[in-house]
Amino acid sequence: MVLNLKVKESPITKNGVARIHRDVLQQLGIDIGKNIAVSCGNGSILVHIYADNLIEKDTISLRPGDRKKLRVRSGDEVSIAPFIGFKERFQKMF
């Protein structure tokens, strides 16, 4: 499943972590702390995802370095999807 969300700027400087509303996290079927792929026309990054009920359901909070890598600003749209690594893909095959 892929969802499109609006970017909200997080002031926290450590990169690699994003926050979305708990209901959206459940909709995607992702556990807290797992990796998700965040994509836009400028590329993709992996971030650890956490739930935050203060974030609106159509929004993802991204930290400065992650916004810079994607070249996005507040209000821009990104796509998010569960990240399925090699190990998980391999396990599903057998």
C-alpha positions as CSV (number, residue, x, y, z in Angstrom):
1,M,0.0,0.0,0.0
2,V,1.2,3.5,-0.9
3,L,-0.1,6.7,0.7
4,N,0.5,10.3,-0.3
5,L,1.0,12.7,2.6
6,K,1.9,16.4,3.0
7,V,5.2,17.3,4.5
8,K,5.3,19.0,7.9
9,E,8.7,20.4,9.1
10,S,10.1,18.9,12.2
11,P,12.6,21.1,14.0
12,I,14.5,18.0,15.5
13,T,17.9,17.8,13.9
14,K,18.6,14.0,14.1
15,N,17.7,12.5,10.7
16,G,16.3,9.1,9.7
17,V,13.1,9.4,11.8
18,A,9.6,10.5,10.7
19,R,6.2,10.7,12.5
20,I,2.7,10.0,11.2
21,H,-0.6,9.7,12.9
22,R,-1.2,6.3,14.7
23,D,-4.2,5.5,12.5
24,V,-2.2,5.9,9.3
25,L,0.5,3.7,10.8
26,Q,-2.1,1.0,11.5
27,Q,-3.6,1.5,8.0
28,L,-0.2,0.7,6.5
29,G,0.2,-2.3,8.8
30,I,3.6,-1.1,10.0
31,D,5.0,-1.5,13.5
32,I,6.4,1.5,15.3
33,G,10.2,1.9,14.7
34,K,10.2,-0.1,11.4
35,N,11.5,1.4,8.1
36,I,9.3,3.0,5.5
37,A,10.2,4.4,2.1
38,V,9.5,8.0,1.6
39,S,9.5,9.1,-2.0
40,C,8.9,12.0,-4.3
41,G,10.0,13.1,-7.8
42,N,13.5,13.9,-6.4
43,G,14.2,10.4,-5.0
44,S,13.6,8.1,-2.0
45,I,14.9,7.7,1.5
46,L,14.3,5.2,4.3
47,V,13.3,6.4,7.7
48,H,12.2,4.8,11.0
49,I,8.5,5.6,11.5
50,Y,6.8,6.5,14.8
51,A,3.2,7.3,15.7
52,D,2.2,10.7,16.9
53,N,-1.5,11.5,17.4
54,L,-0.7,15.2,17.2
55,I,0.2,14.9,13.5
56,E,-2.7,15.3,11.2
57,K,-3.8,12.1,9.3
58,D,-2.7,13.5,5.9
59,T,0.7,14.6,7.1
60,I,4.2,13.3,7.7
61,S,6.7,15.1,9.9
62,L,10.1,15.0,8.4
63,R,13.4,16.2,9.9
64,P,15.6,18.8,8.2
65,G,18.2,16.5,6.8
66,D,15.6,14.2,5.4
67,R,13.7,17.1,3.8
68,K,17.0,18.3,2.3
69,K,17.8,14.8,0.8
70,L,14.3,14.7,-0.8
71,R,14.4,18.5,-1.7
72,V,10.9,19.0,-0.2
73,R,9.4,21.8,2.0
74,S,6.4,22.0,4.2
75,G,3.2,21.4,2.3
76,D,4.9,19.4,-0.5
77,E,3.5,15.9,-1.1
78,V,5.5,12.7,-0.7
79,S,4.5,9.0,-1.0
80,I,5.1,6.5,1.8
81,A,5.1,2.8,1.7
82,P,6.3,-0.1,3.9
83,F,9.9,-1.1,3.2
84,I,10.3,-4.7,2.5
85,G,13.9,-5.7,2.8
86,F,15.7,-8.7,1.2
87,K,15.2,-10.8,4.3
88,E,11.4,-10.3,4.4
89,R,11.1,-10.9,0.6
90,F,13.2,-14.1,0.9
91,Q,11.1,-15.4,3.8
92,K,7.9,-14.8,1.8
93,M,9.2,-17.0,-1.0
94,F,9.4,-20.1,1.2
